[in-house]
C-alpha cells in the first residue's frame, strides 16, 4: 500500500502577498498559483483543464449572476480566476468551474505558520 508523504513548502512571508494579490511558483516541476482572497490563502494548479492554458495568469475577477428575470448583478469580486485562453472561470477557493462544477482544477492546502505561507504537497512513497 502506498503511503502519502506530506511536505510543507515555504512560499513567502504572509505580508508579501496582500489581499487581492497572487503569485505563481514552481514546486517539483509543477506551476502553482497562490492567491490571497480577503486575507485567506488558496493555491491552484496553473493548468486549465479545458485546454491546458496558464489558468493562474488569468484575470482575478467576480462574475455576473442572474438574480431574477432580466436582472443581473456583479458578485464574488476577487474570488474568481478567468483563464486567459478561453475565459473559463474558476472559484479560487474550491477550484471548481462556475459553469460545470463537476470540472475542476487541482487545489493545494495552504498553511500559515509563524508569519509565513506554506503549501502542503504530497507524493506517494
Order of alpha helices (4+ residues) and beta strands (2+ residues): beta-beta-beta-beta-beta-beta-beta-beta-beta-beta
